[in-house]
C-alpha cells in the first residue's frame, strides 16, 4: 500500500477499532465473548480489547518505521507497560472528546463521510472502488475504517469549534503576517523604480550633513508640489543613474537595493518615498510601474432567500404549497423582507430580510448553487429543496470583486491559528481531562 494511504489509515485508527473487539475477546465458560474495562470515562468506557488493538497498531507502526532506518539509527521498542499507559491515555481523551461532540450535536452524515473517504483515496492515488481491497491487504475492515474515519471527522469539527475558533489573532500578529506575506509575494514581481541621491562623504561635517538634509527636503517638497522626478534627478542627483533620470530599470523585487526595497514594494505606481538616510547620503525613490501582480477577482452574487423546514405538522407537500403561496404574494407586491423576517427558518439571514450578503461560487450546497446560478437579477425562483429544507431565492445584484486583500487576511488568520493550535489543543485537552471523571482499572 502506498505511504500516503498508510498515513491516512494510521490517523483514522487513532480512536481504536470495533472490529478488533471480537478479535481480542476470550470465550467464557458459557461460550459468550468476554471483555474487560480498561477505564471508566464519564458516561462511557474504554475496553481492554480497544487498548490491546491500539497497542498492536502502535507496535506494528514502530517496527515498520525502524525497519526503514539504517541499523545504527534504530532504537528499541519502549517497555510494553509504558506503551499501554500512553495508549490508554489517548483512548481516554478520544472518548471524552467524542462525548463532548455528541453533547454539542456534532455529527457527520453519510454524504460528508463518503466525500472524506474519496479524498483519502484521491490523495493516495487509488481509485475509490479499489480502496476496500487496499485496506483488506493491510488487514483493515472497510466498515471499521468508515466508522473510524467518521469519528476523526467529528473530532476535526469539534476542534474547529472548541479550539481554533477561539484562538485570538492580535492586530500586531496580523500586521506582521500581512507584511511578511506582501514582502514574500513582492519578491517575485517586477518593479520599475527611480532613485535620487543627495550624497555626503564619509568625512562630512555636521554642517554638511544638515545642508544635504535641507536640500533633499526641498526636493521632496518639489515632488509633493507635482514636479517631475526625472527632471529633478537629472538636475540634483549624485546617483549613478542620474543621467537616466534616476531610473533603475526593471528589477525583480528580490533584486532591489536592500536599503529601500521595503519602501518601493509598499508604494503605489507614481508614488515617491519620504527621504531615506544612509551612510552615503539622503535618498528618494519612486515606483514608476509594477508588473506581474494579478488581482484575485471573483464573480459574486447578492442573494436573499426564505427557508421553510418540513416537520411533523408540515410535510414536504405542505411546505411546497405554502412557499408557492408566498411566492405569488411577493410577485403581486408583497414584501420579501417581511416574509423572510417572520417565517424564514434561517435565523441569520432572516433578521436581514433574507439577505445573505455577497457570496461567491462554492459557498452553497450544489442544489442551491444550481438554482441561483440560473436566475437573472431580480428574478424570483420557484420553490426548490435542499438538505436544509425548501427555499425560494432571488438574486439582487452581481459584481466582479477583488478579493486579494481578503484572501491574504484569511490566509494569515489560518496560518496564525495553525501555529498556535498544538499548544492550545494540549491545554484544552488537559482542562477537559481534569474536569472529567476517569477511573483507570488496569
HELIX and SHEET records of a PDB file:
HELIX    1   1 UNK A    3  UNK A   12  1                                  10    
HELIX    2   2 UNK A   19  UNK A   24  1                                   6    
HELIX    3   3 UNK A   48  UNK A   67  1                                  20    
HELIX    4   4 UNK A   71  UNK A   73  5                                   3    
HELIX    5   5 UNK A   80  UNK A  104  1                                  25    
HELIX    6   6 UNK A  110  UNK A  123  1                                  14    
HELIX    7   7 UNK A  128  UNK A  130  5                                   3    
HELIX    8   8 UNK A  131  UNK A  137  1                                   7    
HELIX    9   9 UNK A  142  UNK A  162  1                                  21    
HELIX   10  10 UNK A  164  UNK A  166  5                                   3    
HELIX   11  11 UNK A  171  UNK A  186  1                                  16    
HELIX   12  12 UNK A  206  UNK A  224  1                                  19    
HELIX   13  13 UNK A  229  UNK A  236  1                                   8    
HELIX   14  14 UNK A  242  UNK A  244  5                                   3    
HELIX   15  15 UNK A  253  UNK A  255  5                                   3    
HELIX   16  16 UNK A  258  UNK A  260  5                                   3    
HELIX   17  17 UNK A  261  UNK A  265  1                                   5    
HELIX   18  18 UNK A  316  UNK A  331  1                                  16    
HELIX   19  19 UNK A  336  UNK A  343  1                                   8    
HELIX   20  20 UNK A  347  UNK A  350  1                                   4    
HELIX   21  21 UNK A  366  UNK A  373  1                                   8    
HELIX   22  22 UNK A  404  UNK A  434  1                                  31    
SHEET    1   A 2 UNK A  26  UNK A  27  0                                        
SHEET    2   A 2 UNK A  33  UNK A  34 -1                                        
SHEET    1   B 3 UNK A  44  UNK A  47  0                                        
SHEET    2   B 3 UNK A  37  UNK A  41 -1                                        
SHEET    3   B 3 UNK A 438  UNK A 440 -1                                        
SHEET    1   C 4 UNK A 247  UNK A 252  0                                        
SHEET    2   C 4 UNK A 190  UNK A 199 -1                                        
SHEET    3   C 4 UNK A 281  UNK A 291 -1                                        
SHEET    4   C 4 UNK A 276  UNK A 278 -1                                        
SHEET    1   D 4 UNK A 355  UNK A 360  0                                        
SHEET    2   D 4 UNK A 297  UNK A 308 -1                                        
SHEET    3   D 4 UNK A 389  UNK A 402 -1                                        
SHEET    4   D 4 UNK A 384  UNK A 386 -1                                        
END                                                                             
